[in-house]
Amino acid sequence: MVDKAEQVVFDLWDELGNVIVDEDDNIEQGWKHFPVGTNKLEIWHWIEETYNVSIAEDLMNSITE
């Protein structure tokens, strides 16, 4: 079972997955407080730091399980 904090992170991750990026992985529309042109990796790092998670270990592994 996923707790409320984990669900927030999963929801953010899912929402970010719907944001269109260019060939360099820069977002093509503003998302949350990030302006157009922000690199998606910068946003990943923000999620990791803000919610104390690892995209690779916590989110991607849970998606494939």
Secondary structure, DSSP 8 states (H G I E B T S, - for coil): ---HHHHHHHHHHHHHHTS-B-TTSBBSS-BTTB-TT-BHHHHHHHHHHHHT--IIIIIIHHHH-
